[in-house]
Amino acid sequence: MQTKKAVLQQLFLREVNGDPITERNELSHCTIIETEFAMWEREKRDFSFDEVFESHWIKTCTAGYITELIFKADGSLTEFTLFDRLKTVGHWVLDEGLLYVSIFKGENQYDFVIVANSSVNIHSAIEYKNDELHSYLKLAQTRV
């Protein structure tokens, strides 16, 4: 698993600076102003198990692909495309308040870490496809 600091820094650079997504291994070469990072980090919070298990979420990416995620209490999840209901499966784990997700679609594996927003239930993640940087995601909880 990625360190919490690396996950947050990667997302910070995308959300605050508007930069293209920075690879994890390049974070040490990036300039992060600590006061700006601290302000941004105050807008985030930790997830709790109770708000994740048995919940439905809507996931979208910068390319406009939209799916529904259903998180089960046993750490499994089901994903459906929103309109034609094509099904895929995966798993999730909560670690240090971050929600780590892996989804399997045919030969592909999608991994992302969701960071909770403290003011609204629209959260953010950076997705990897087969260990390569893939997309910036927004995820909305449909119930809390």
PAMARSE-678798 format. One record per atom (N, C-alpha, C): x, y, z. Coordinates in steps of 0.2 Angstrom, whole numbers, padded with zeros to 4 digits, always signed. Layout:
REM residues N
XYZ/...
REM end
This chain:
REM residues 144
+0004-0006+0000/+0000+0000+0000/+0004+0006+0000/+0002+0011-0003/+0005+0018-0003/+0005+0021+0004/+0010+0025+0005/+0009+0029+0011/+0004+0034+0011/+0001+0036+0016/-0005+0041+0016/-0002+0047+0014/+0004+0049+0016/+0007+0055+0014/+0008+0056+0006/+0010+0050+0003/+0011+0050-0004/+0004+0051-0008/-0001+0047-0005/-0008+0048-0008/-0010+0055-0008/-0009+0058-0002/-0012+0065-0001/-0008+0070-0005/-0001+0069-0006/+0003+0074-0010/+0001+0073-0017/+0000+0067-0020/-0002+0066-0027/-0008+0069-0028/-0013+0069-0024/-0020+0072-0025/-0020+0079-0024/-0016+0082-0019/-0015+0089-0018/-0013+0092-0025/-0007+0089-0028/-0004+0093-0034/-0010+0093-0039/-0014+0088-0040/-0019+0088-0045/-0025+0093-0044/-0027+0093-0037/-0033+0097-0036/-0031+0104-0035/-0026+0106-0031/-0024+0113-0030/-0020+0116-0035/-0015+0113-0038/-0011+0116-0043/-0014+0115-0050/-0019+0110-0051/-0021+0109-0057/-0016+0105-0062/-0011+0103-0059/-0006+0099-0063/-0008+0093-0066/-0005+0091-0071/-0007+0084-0073/-0005+0079-0067/-0008+0073-0067/-0007+0069-0061/+0001+0067-0061/+0004+0068-0055/+0011+0066-0054/+0012+0059-0052/+0016+0055-0055/+0018+0048-0054/+0020+0048-0046/+0019+0043-0043/+0021+0042-0036/+0028+0043-0035/+0032+0040-0040/+0039+0040-0039/+0043+0047-0041/+0039+0052-0043/+0041+0058-0045/+0039+0064-0040/+0036+0062-0034/+0033+0066-0029/+0039+0070-0026/+0045+0067-0025/+0050+0070-0022/+0053+0076-0026/+0052+0076-0032/+0054+0081-0037/+0049+0087-0037/+0044+0087-0034/+0038+0092-0034/+0039+0097-0029/+0037+0103-0030/+0037+0108-0025/+0030+0108-0022/+0030+0107-0015/+0024+0107-0012/+0025+0113-0006/+0021+0118-0006/+0021+0123-0001/+0017+0120+0005/+0020+0120+0010/+0017+0116+0016/+0011+0120+0019/+0011+0126+0019/+0005+0130+0021/-0001+0129+0017/+0000+0128+0010/-0005+0127+0005/-0008+0120+0006/-0003+0115+0007/-0004+0108+0008/-0008+0107+0015/-0006+0110+0020/-0010+0110+0026/-0017+0113+0026/-0018+0118+0022/-0025+0121+0021/-0029+0116+0017/-0026+0113+0012/-0030+0108+0008/-0032+0102+0012/-0027+0100+0016/-0028+0094+0020/-0033+0094+0026/-0034+0100+0028/-0040+0102+0033/-0046+0101+0030/-0047+0101+0023/-0053+0099+0020/-0054+0092+0019/-0050+0088+0021/-0050+0081+0020/-0052+0078+0027/-0054+0071+0027/-0055+0068+0033/-0054+0060+0032/-0054+0057+0038/-0053+0049+0037/-0060+0046+0036/-0060+0041+0032/-0067+0037+0032/-0067+0032+0038/-0073+0030+0039/-0075+0025+0045/-0078+0019+0041/-0077+0014+0044/-0080+0007+0042/-0087+0008+0041/-0090+0011+0046/-0098+0011+0046/-0101+0015+0040/-0097+0020+0038/-0100+0024+0032/-0098+0020+0025/-0094+0015+0025/-0092+0012+0019/-0096+0006+0018/-0096+0001+0022/-0099-0005+0021/-0106-0004+0020/-0109-0009+0015/-0116-0009+0013/-0118-0002+0010/-0114+0002+0007/-0115+0008+0004/-0115+0008-0004/-0118+0012-0007/-0118+0013-0014/-0115+0020-0016/-0111+0020-0021/-0107+0026-0023/-0108+0026-0030/-0107+0032-0033/-0107+0034-0040/-0099+0036-0041/-0096+0033-0046/-0089+0034-0048/-0089+0037-0055/-0085+0042-0056/-0084+0045-0063/-0077+0047-0064/-0075+0047-0070/-0068+0049-0071/-0068+0055-0076/-0062+0057-0078/-0061+0063-0082/-0064+0061-0089/-0064+0055-0091/-0066+0053-0098/-0074+0052-0098/-0077+0053-0092/-0084+0053-0092/-0088+0046-0091/-0084+0041-0090/-0086+0034-0088/-0089+0034-0081/-0095+0032-0081/-0099+0032-0074/-0101+0025-0072/-0100+0023-0066/-0102+0017-0063/-0105+0018-0056/-0108+0012-0054/-0111+0012-0047/-0106+0007-0043/-0104+0009-0038/-0100+0004-0033/-0104+0002-0027/-0104-0004-0025/-0108-0007-0020/-0102-0010-0015/-0101-0007-0009/-0096-0010-0005/-0099-0014+0000/-0097-0021+0001/-0100-0026+0005/-0095-0026+0012/-0099-0028+0017/-0095-0028+0024/-0089-0033+0024/-0089-0038+0020/-0084-0043+0020/-0078-0040+0016/-0078-0034+0013/-0072-0032+0010/-0073-0033+0002/-0078-0036+0000/-0079-0036-0007/-0083-0031-0010/-0083-0030-0016/-0087-0025-0020/-0089-0027-0026/-0095-0024-0028/-0098-0025-0035/-0098-0018-0039/-0096-0018-0045/-0097-0012-0049/-0101-0014-0055/-0106-0009-0056/-0110-0009-0062/-0109-0003-0066/-0109-0004-0073/-0110+0002-0077/-0117+0005-0076/-0117+0012-0075/-0123+0015-0073/-0130+0013-0077/-0129+0013-0084/-0135+0012-0088/-0136+0005-0090/-0131+0002-0093/-0132-0005-0095/-0131-0010-0091/-0128-0009-0084/-0128-0013-0079/-0123-0019-0080/-0117-0018-0084/-0112-0023-0084/-0109-0023-0078/-0108-0030-0075/-0105-0031-0069/-0098-0033-0068/-0094-0030-0064/-0087-0032-0062/-0087-0032-0054/-0081-0035-0052/-0080-0036-0045/-0074-0034-0043/-0073-0033-0036/-0067-0031-0033/-0067-0032-0026/-0062-0028-0023/-0062-0028-0015/-0059-0022-0013/-0060-0021-0006/-0059-0014-0003/-0056-0016+0004/-0052-0011+0006/-0049-0011+0013/-0048-0004+0015/-0050-0003+0022/-0049+0004+0025/-0043+0004+0029/-0038+0008+0027/-0032+0009+0031/-0030+0016+0032/-0028+0018+0038/-0027+0025+0040/-0032+0030+0037/-0038+0028+0037/-0043+0032+0035/-0044+0033+0028/-0040+0030+0024/-0040+0030+0016/-0044+0023+0014/-0048+0024+0009/-0051+0018+0006/-0048+0015+0000/-0044+0010+0000/-0041+0006-0005/-0045+0002-0009/-0046+0003-0015/-0050-0001-0020/-0046-0005-0025/-0048-0011-0027/-0046-0014-0033/-0052-0017-0036/-0052-0016-0043/-0057-0019-0047/-0054-0023-0053/-0057-0028-0054/-0055-0033-0060/-0060-0033-0065/-0057-0031-0071/-0062-0031-0077/-0058-0035-0083/-0060-0041-0084/-0056-0045-0089/-0049-0046-0087/-0044-0044-0091/-0037-0044-0090/-0034-0038-0086/-0038-0034-0085/-0036-0027-0082/-0038-0027-0074/-0033-0024-0071/-0034-0022-0064/-0034-0015-0063/-0039-0012-0059/-0039-0005-0058/-0039-0004-0050/-0034+0000-0048/-0033+0002-0041/-0033+0009-0040/-0036+0011-0035/-0036+0018-0033/-0037+0018-0025/-0035+0024-0023/-0036+0026-0015/-0041+0032-0015/-0046+0031-0011/-0051+0037-0011/-0049+0041-0004/-0049+0047-0005/-0048+0052+0000/-0054+0055+0001/-0057+0055+0008/-0063+0058+0010/-0063+0066+0010/-0068+0069+0008/-0069+0076+0008/-0073+0077+0015/-0071+0082+0018/-0074+0084+0025/-0081+0088+0024/-0082+0091+0019/-0087+0096+0018/-0093+0093+0014/-0092+0089+0010/-0097+0086+0006/-0095+0078+0004/-0100+0074+0003/-0099+0067+0001/-0097+0066-0006/-0093+0070-0009/-0090+0069-0015/-0082+0069-0014/-0080+0063-0015/-0073+0061-0014/-0068+0061-0020/-0062+0060-0019/-0057+0060-0025/-0052+0054-0024/-0050+0052-0030/-0045+0047-0030/-0041+0048-0037/-0035+0045-0037/-0031+0044-0043/-0031+0036-0044/-0032+0035-0051/-0033+0028-0053/-0027+0025-0057/-0025+0019-0055/-0020+0016-0059/-0023+0010-0063/-0022+0009-0069/-0024+0003-0073/-0018-0001-0074/-0018-0008-0072/-0012-0012-0072/-0006-0009-0070/-0006-0005-0065/+0000-0002-0062/+0002+0004-0065/-0001+0007-0070/+0000+0013-0074/-0005+0018-0072/-0002+0024-0072/-0007+0030-0070/-0012+0030-0076/-0019+0031-0073/-0024+0030-0078/-0029+0037-0078/-0031+0038-0072/-0037+0044-0072/-0037+0047-0065/-0040+0053-0065/-0043+0056-0059/-0050+0055-0058/-0052+0053-0052/-0059+0050-0051/-0062+0055-0046/-0069+0055-0046/-0073+0058-0041/-0078+0053-0040/-0080+0052-0033/-0084+0047-0031/-0089+0050-0026/-0095+0049-0027/-0101+0052-0023/-0104+0046-0019/-0105+0047-0012/-0108+0042-0008/-0116+0044-0009/-0120+0039-0010/-0127+0040-0011/-0131+0040-0005/-0128+0037+0000/-0131+0037+0007/-0125+0037+0012/-0126+0040+0018/-0121+0040+0023/-0124+0036+0029/
REM end
